[in-house]
Structure formats: structure tokens, C-alpha cells
Amino acid sequence: MDKDFPGLALEPSPALRRDIMNALGLLPAGANVVMQLARLPIGHAVATSTVTSGALTAHPFKRTRTTLGYVVVSLLGTDEERVALRREVARQHRTVRSAPDAPVAYNAADPELQLWVAACMYRGALDAIRLVDPDASPALLDELYARCARFATTLQVAPSSWPADRSVFEDYWATATTLVEMDDLTRDYLWGIASLSFLPRPLAAALGPLHRVITAGFLPEPFRTELGLAWNPSRERLFHATLRVAVALNRVLPRFAREFPLNLVLADARRRLARGRAFT
């Protein structure tokens, strides 16, 4: 059993593991990053950071590997792997705090903000599972929710702070989203993520417009409005058409391809943690 949540099995059910490891669930990833950074303290902490070694805008592939590694180890890792990951996260966050004269105060170790990030990650996982498995049973969704509590505890949030069940979570979410706020600094930064402007210019020009539609499609209110992403019937039709094509392609892929790159990311993350190497 999980040491933080004694009622949670160490291993997910085969159905949940299959859904978690399906790379189709990466489609909501851009929207989920926007959600996590849609609180001013978090948005400012990331947008103004002078540490570029793991920044998405400076090292997009390295940052993607790190983020996906955190997700899969949190959801599928052993207690020992998550303890090592928790230490690594704590080391990275230790110095992430605002200067005394900063216009927005932030501290990466703030448990309330860490709970918000974990909650957004759960919402992203829920979007992913509903995309991969639209007929997911309430029991499977309950199992997913319980397992996503690991997002919080791996960020050093106390187990008791994670809402007890999905219903309690929705009450938390309704209150927490009233605190969503962007200013010009964070809005510009997040617009760049939605537009893939951190990629080489030809790739950003080719993929950015569609990625903005996908990002907007997965963003609930008030995130979409705060970011200023346009939404209308034609964009909604394009969004759903894109999902249909992606789902159809995913169904005919062999298992290894359906799981790529999550399978490689999980193996790499486990190798790094086992050798005591930096995870980021």
C-alpha cells in the first residue's frame, strides 16, 4: 500500500495503467501548463526566473522530459522513487522565491500554491483519461482521483490537504478558480506556450495556430478568457475534428507507439533516480 495513503494500492489497475500510458493524453498538456501558471505568484515565479537550465522556453525538450517524468513517476512510481523525486523537487524549489521589492510575492514552497499545481495536474489527467477512454467508469475515475493525490504529496503537500473525494475536489476547484489571474507579464509568457513560440521558428509557424486551438479547447473558463484565446463555432469544430483524427490514428497504432514517449520517459526517469542523478 502507498505510505501516504494506506488505502491506495501501489500499482494501478491494468485499465488505469493502460490509460495513463497512452500518449494521446498528452494533447491537453499545453492547456494544463496554462492552468498551473494562471495564478499570479506561480506565473511570475516562472516567467521571471533567471534559472534557464530547465526552462521550457530555453530547453523545451529537456523541460518536457522532466515534466512528463514527474507525472509518470508520481502516478506509477514506487514509494522509494517518489521519495527521491520529492527530494529533487524540494531542492529545486528551495531558492525559488520573490525578491523583497518584487511586484508579486511568491514562494515555490507555499503549500497552498503547490496544492493548486497538483489540482491542475489532476484536471489535466482527467482530461487525458476522458480523451483516451471516453467510457471510463465512475470506479476508474475514482481510482484516478485517488492516485492523483500523489501529485500533491510529491510536491510536499500534506496528504490531509488533498480533498477527500471527487465531490469535495469540485468544491475546492470552484473556489480556487476564482483566484485565477493573469497580468501582461504572465499573459505574454503563456501566450508563447500556447503558440509554441519556444520551438524553432518554422515549427512554431507551422504548428502554433493549431496548438492554440487545441489549448483553447481544453481550457475551461476563466482560463481561456484570462489568456485572451479566441473561441467561436469554427474553432470548436476544428478542435473536435482534430481530436477525432488523433483518436482514430491512436487506435491503429501498436502498443509501443501508443505509449511513446511516455514509456521511454518512465524508463529514463527511473534510471536517473536509481543512479542518484539530477532529475531536471
TORKOLLUM-464451 format. One line per 2 residues: their letters; for each residue x, y, z of C-alpha. Coordinates in Angstrom, 2 decimals, decimal comma. Example, Ala and Ser with C-alpha at 12.3 -4.5 7.8 and 13.67 -1.06 7.14 Angstrom:
TORKOLLUM-464451
as	12,30 -4,50 7,80; 13,67 -1,06 7,14
end
This chain:
TORKOLLUM-464451
md	0,00 0,00 0,00; 1,01 3,64 -0,56
kd	2,75 5,02 2,53; 0,97 8,40 2,29
fp	-2,45 6,91 1,51; -2,74 3,47 3,16
gl	-5,91 2,66 1,22; -4,21 3,17 -2,16
al	-2,62 0,20 -3,89; 0,96 0,63 -5,03
ep	0,05 -0,49 -8,53; -2,86 0,94 -10,53
sp	-5,39 -1,38 -12,12; -4,39 -2,64 -15,59
al	-7,10 -0,44 -17,15; -5,86 2,72 -15,46
rr	-2,22 1,99 -16,22; -3,13 1,45 -19,88
di	-4,95 4,78 -19,99; -2,20 6,68 -18,15
mn	0,46 5,39 -20,52; -1,43 6,36 -23,68
al	0,34 9,30 -25,33; -2,96 10,54 -26,76
gl	-3,42 12,00 -23,29; -0,62 14,49 -24,00
lp	-2,95 16,63 -26,13; -4,24 18,62 -23,13
ag	-0,68 19,25 -21,87; -0,35 22,80 -23,18
an	-3,66 23,82 -21,65; -2,61 22,26 -18,36
vv	0,60 24,30 -18,20; -1,51 27,42 -18,72
mq	-3,79 26,36 -15,87; -0,92 25,75 -13,46
la	0,60 29,18 -14,16; -2,71 31,04 -14,08
rl	-2,16 32,20 -10,52; -0,07 35,37 -10,41
pi	2,52 34,12 -7,89; 3,21 30,97 -9,92
gh	3,11 32,77 -13,26; 5,57 35,40 -12,05
av	7,86 32,79 -10,46; 8,21 31,00 -13,80
at	8,15 33,99 -16,15; 10,76 35,97 -14,19
st	13,03 33,06 -13,28; 16,69 33,64 -14,08
vt	17,41 29,90 -13,97; 17,33 28,79 -17,58
sg	18,79 25,30 -17,27; 15,36 23,71 -17,03
al	13,18 26,42 -18,53; 10,66 25,44 -21,20
ta	11,47 28,47 -23,34; 15,22 27,77 -23,28
hp	15,26 23,96 -23,28; 11,83 22,75 -24,46
fk	12,72 19,09 -24,91; 14,59 18,81 -21,62
rt	11,74 20,53 -19,77; 9,17 18,29 -21,43
rt	11,15 15,21 -20,38; 11,32 16,48 -16,79
tl	7,61 17,32 -16,60; 6,49 14,03 -18,10
gy	8,92 12,20 -15,84; 7,35 13,86 -12,81
vv	3,87 12,85 -13,98; 4,62 9,19 -14,68
vs	6,77 8,65 -11,58; 4,15 10,32 -9,37
ll	1,40 8,11 -10,78; 3,28 4,85 -11,32
gt	6,46 5,05 -9,23; 7,33 3,14 -6,07
de	7,43 4,80 -2,65; 11,22 4,94 -2,89
er	11,15 6,56 -6,34; 8,68 9,19 -5,21
va	10,69 9,97 -2,08; 13,73 10,58 -4,29
lr	11,63 12,69 -6,66; 10,23 14,68 -3,73
re	13,76 15,47 -2,54; 14,70 16,62 -6,02
va	11,64 18,88 -6,28; 12,34 20,35 -2,83
rq	15,94 21,07 -3,85; 14,79 22,86 -6,99
hr	12,15 24,90 -5,17; 14,31 25,91 -2,20
tv	15,59 29,11 -3,78; 12,53 29,99 -5,88
rs	11,13 33,00 -4,05; 10,50 36,61 -4,95
ap	12,82 39,48 -4,15; 11,66 41,80 -1,35
da	10,76 44,52 -3,85; 9,03 42,23 -6,41
pv	5,59 43,43 -7,56; 4,16 39,94 -6,93
ay	5,31 37,90 -3,94; 5,87 34,18 -4,43
na	7,47 31,22 -2,75; 7,66 27,88 -4,57
ad	7,38 26,05 -1,23; 3,98 27,60 -0,44
pe	1,75 24,55 0,25; -1,39 26,33 -0,98
lq	0,21 27,06 -4,34; 1,63 23,54 -4,52
lw	-1,87 22,18 -3,91; -3,13 24,35 -6,77
va	-0,48 22,94 -9,13; -1,36 19,38 -8,10
ac	-5,07 20,11 -8,58; -4,40 21,41 -12,10
my	-2,36 18,32 -12,85; -5,28 16,16 -11,75
rg	-7,60 18,11 -14,05; -5,15 17,51 -16,88
al	-5,05 13,79 -16,08; -8,85 13,73 -16,04
da	-8,99 15,42 -19,46; -6,47 12,87 -20,73
ir	-8,36 9,85 -19,41; -11,66 11,11 -20,83
lv	-9,98 11,51 -24,21; -8,29 8,12 -24,15
dp	-11,21 6,29 -22,54; -14,48 8,22 -23,06
da	-16,45 5,37 -21,47; -14,36 5,32 -18,29
sp	-16,43 4,04 -15,41; -17,01 6,03 -12,20
al	-14,87 3,42 -10,42; -11,96 4,08 -12,79
ld	-12,35 7,84 -12,35; -12,38 7,38 -8,58
el	-9,19 5,34 -8,84; -7,60 8,03 -11,00
ya	-8,53 10,72 -8,49; -7,10 8,76 -5,57
rc	-3,85 8,14 -7,46; -3,54 11,80 -8,46
ar	-3,24 12,67 -4,78; 0,39 11,66 -5,33
fa	0,84 14,82 -7,40; 0,27 16,75 -4,19
tt	2,33 14,68 -1,79; 5,26 14,52 -4,20
lq	5,14 18,32 -4,10; 5,33 18,06 -0,29
va	1,67 18,84 0,30; 0,34 17,04 3,39
ps	-1,89 14,06 2,50; -4,69 15,55 4,61
sw	-4,76 18,64 2,36; -5,86 16,67 -0,71
pa	-9,68 16,84 -1,00; -11,20 13,60 0,23
dr	-13,05 12,63 -2,95; -14,08 13,95 -6,36
sv	-17,11 15,76 -4,99; -15,06 17,58 -2,35
fe	-12,47 18,37 -5,01; -15,11 20,10 -7,16
dy	-15,96 22,35 -4,21; -12,27 23,18 -3,80
wa	-11,91 23,79 -7,55; -14,90 26,14 -7,71
ta	-13,33 28,29 -5,00; -9,74 28,05 -6,22
tt	-10,54 29,11 -9,78; -11,86 32,44 -8,50
lv	-8,20 33,24 -7,82; -7,15 32,75 -11,45
em	-5,48 35,94 -12,66; -3,01 36,94 -15,35
dd	-1,25 40,22 -15,94; 0,61 41,36 -19,06
lt	3,78 39,55 -18,00; 2,18 36,16 -17,42
rd	-0,28 36,52 -20,28; 2,56 37,13 -22,76
yl	4,51 34,19 -21,36; 1,54 31,84 -21,54
wg	0,55 33,06 -24,99; 4,02 31,97 -26,08
ia	3,38 28,50 -24,68; 0,01 28,26 -26,43
sl	1,66 29,40 -29,67; 4,71 27,09 -29,29
sf	6,95 30,11 -29,77; 9,74 28,34 -27,84
lp	10,18 25,93 -30,77; 12,33 26,75 -33,80
rp	10,54 29,40 -35,86; 9,48 27,15 -38,78
la	7,93 24,63 -36,38; 6,20 27,33 -34,35
aa	4,76 28,88 -37,52; 3,50 25,51 -38,76
lg	2,12 24,11 -35,50; 1,37 27,17 -33,39
pl	-2,06 28,11 -34,82; -3,47 24,61 -34,38
hr	-1,91 24,29 -30,93; -3,67 27,50 -29,86
vi	-6,98 25,95 -30,91; -6,20 22,73 -29,01
ta	-5,11 24,71 -25,96; -8,26 26,83 -26,04
gf	-10,42 23,75 -26,49; -9,09 22,10 -23,35
lp	-9,11 25,29 -21,27; -12,23 25,83 -19,16
ep	-13,32 29,25 -18,08; -11,99 31,50 -16,65
fr	-8,59 30,44 -18,05; -9,48 30,92 -21,71
te	-10,82 34,43 -21,17; -7,87 35,47 -18,98
lg	-5,43 34,36 -21,66; -7,44 36,02 -24,42
la	-7,73 32,96 -26,65; -10,48 33,40 -29,22
wn	-13,23 30,79 -29,29; -16,07 30,50 -31,77
ps	-18,05 27,76 -33,57; -15,49 27,33 -36,35
re	-12,63 26,90 -33,85; -14,71 24,48 -31,85
rl	-15,39 22,41 -34,98; -11,66 22,36 -35,79
fh	-10,87 21,33 -32,22; -13,26 18,37 -32,27
at	-12,21 17,34 -35,78; -8,57 17,29 -34,65
lr	-9,46 15,11 -31,67; -11,37 12,67 -33,90
va	-8,38 12,28 -36,22; -6,00 11,83 -33,28
va	-8,23 9,21 -31,65; -8,63 7,30 -34,91
ln	-4,87 7,22 -35,51; -4,20 6,18 -31,92
rv	-6,48 3,17 -32,24; -4,45 1,60 -35,06
lp	-1,01 2,10 -33,51; 0,82 -0,81 -31,87
rf	1,17 -0,61 -28,09; 4,75 0,67 -28,06
ar	3,81 3,53 -30,39; 0,69 4,38 -28,37
ef	2,84 4,66 -25,25; 5,66 6,67 -26,86
pl	7,28 8,81 -25,46; 5,85 8,02 -22,00
nl	7,44 4,56 -21,99; 10,89 5,98 -22,67
vl	10,41 8,86 -20,23; 9,45 6,48 -17,42
ad	12,46 4,26 -18,07; 14,78 7,29 -18,20
ar	13,33 8,81 -15,01; 13,72 5,54 -13,13
rr	17,30 5,16 -14,32; 18,16 8,70 -13,18
la	16,54 8,28 -9,78; 18,22 4,89 -9,24
rg	21,64 6,37 -10,00; 21,09 9,50 -7,91
ra	21,43 11,72 -10,94; 19,69 15,11 -11,21
ft	16,15 14,61 -12,37; 15,79 18,05 -14,00
end
